[in-house]
Amino acid sequence: MSEGLKLALMYMAVMSVIGFGAMGIDKMKAKADAWRIPEKTLFGIAFAGGGAGIWLGMEVFRHKTKHWYFKYGAPVICLLELIAVCYLFS
């Protein structure tokens, strides 16, 4: 495995942990009727390499699952990120 691929996968893993955490925090804040993380921030994390974490957080916390743009957008972003990494490092 090339050094660049390792770095890209580590970056995506870190961003996914951040995305997963953001979804969990936003779900807790939603239950407490507190200030929320803006949806554009959640999508920004997804587009910055955290698509898998946003998608996993959505499923684990049952959060944003009724919003079609999250329901379909998170898996598509995750898939596009994986395709991009495979393409760039093949």
FIZA-965005 format. One record per residue (C-alpha): x, z, y; residue in one letter. Coordinates in pm, whole numbers, plus 50000, padded with zeros to 5 digits. Each point is the difference from the previous one (the first is absolute). Layout:
BEGIN
XZYA
...
REM end
This chain:
BEGIN
500005000050000M
501434990050335S
500755025050272E
497494983050233G
497225002349743L
500735036849941K
499885006550373L
496724980650040A
498385018949712L
501185033650135M
498644991050344Y
496634990149849M
499935032349797A
500615021250311V
497354981050197M
497585003849709S
500525037749994V
499325000650375I
496884978649951G
498745021849716F
500535031150210G
498284984550301A
496934992049791M
499925035849868G
500375014850347I
497314977050140D
497625009849720K
500575037250069M
499444994250371K
496814980649925A
498635029049797K
500905024450279A
498494977150266D
503365000850181A
502094974050181W
500634970349766R
502834975949937I
498964966650150P
499244972349751E
502464977050174K
502735025949932T
499095000849631L
500114962149986F
503275000450193G
501535022049732I
498644976649734A
501464969250171F
503325017850051A
500525002649625G
497645028049904G
497194979249852G
500285016249658A
499805035150148G
496984991750214I
498274984249700W
500855029149770L
498965025550264G
496744981750049M
499235003049629E
501305035549943V
498355015450306F
496914977349981R
500604992150364H
499054968150186K
498614985049678T
496774988950168K
501834980250267H
500354964449869W
503154993950202Y
501715029349825F
498414993449660K
501344964449994Y
502725001750263G
502175027249843A
500344982649661P
500684966550167V
502685015050226I
501615017049700C
499994967649801L
501454980250292L
502785025750042E
500914997449632L
499954961950014I
502225000650309A
502545023049836V
500054978949682C
500404968150202Y
502725013350227L
502085014549716F
499544973849729S
REM end
